Amino acid sequence: MSITIYHNPRCSKSRQTLALIEEKGITPNIIKYLDQGPDAKTLAQIIQQLGLNSAHDLLRTKEEEYKLAGLSPDSDDATVIAAMVKYPRLIERPIVVKGDKAVIGRPPESVLELF
């Protein structure tokens, strides 16, 4: 079964998570989401796979784009997902997907539950 990591090479947690996956002998599909962000349908699927209660739970709320997009904890999922498509820096990282499950690599060791 394939493994996909939504990766930011400049992020230490993302690099550590990728290293943990590779230590397991797995070569994941690496998506540099800041270069090629996921579309709205993919984000909605990832949110479901993560088991999050709302799209807002996948946001990096301290990023400048959070304010630029006019987001708040009360923003509906469609608005939040549209903002993540427009501003991929808002997406919490790294996200690792295997089959119908996904985890956020914070801490990086949390991805080990997929194996």
C-alpha positions, -999 to 999 in steps of 0.1 A, spaced: 0 0 0 14 34 -9 23 61 15 20 98 6 35 126 26 25 162 22 59 176 28 76 210 33 114 204 30 121 236 50 102 223 80 122 203 106 92 182 117 84 174 81 120 163 74 120 142 106 88 125 96 101 117 61 132 103 77 112 80 100 92 67 70 123 61 50 139 43 80 110 18 77 123 10 42 94 28 26 98 52 -3 67 75 0 51 96 -27 63 131 -17 40 160 -24 57 194 -19 23 209 -11 36 245 -11 45 240 -48 15 220 -58 -12 223 -31 -41 199 -28 -74 208 -43 -106 212 -23 -118 176 -28 -85 162 -17 -84 184 14 -119 174 24 -108 138 21 -77 143 41 -97 160 69 -120 130 70 -91 106 70 -75 125 99 -108 122 118 -109 159 125 -141 176 136 -137 206 114 -114 219 86 -102 246 110 -84 219 130 -60 215 101 -50 252 100 -18 269 111 -36 298 127 -4 318 134 4 322 97 -1 357 82 -24 341 56 -49 332 83 -57 369 88 -54 377 51 -81 350 44 -103 365 72 -106 332 90 -117 326 125 -127 295 146 -162 301 135 -154 299 97 -173 271 80 -154 242 64 -160 253 28 -145 287 36 -115 272 54 -108 246 27 -110 274 0 -84 294 20 -61 263 23 -63 259 -15 -55 295 -20 -29 297 8 -13 262 12 10 275 39 -21 274 62 -21 236 61 -6 219 91 23 198 82 34 172 76 4 150 67 10 113 60 -17 93 42 -18 55 40 -50 39 25 -80 54 43 -60 68 72 -39 99 77 -19 114 106 -2 147 112 35 142 119 35 163 150 54 148 167 70 129 139 67 96 158 29 98 154 32 85 119 44 52 132 8 43 141 2 39 103 28 10 101 
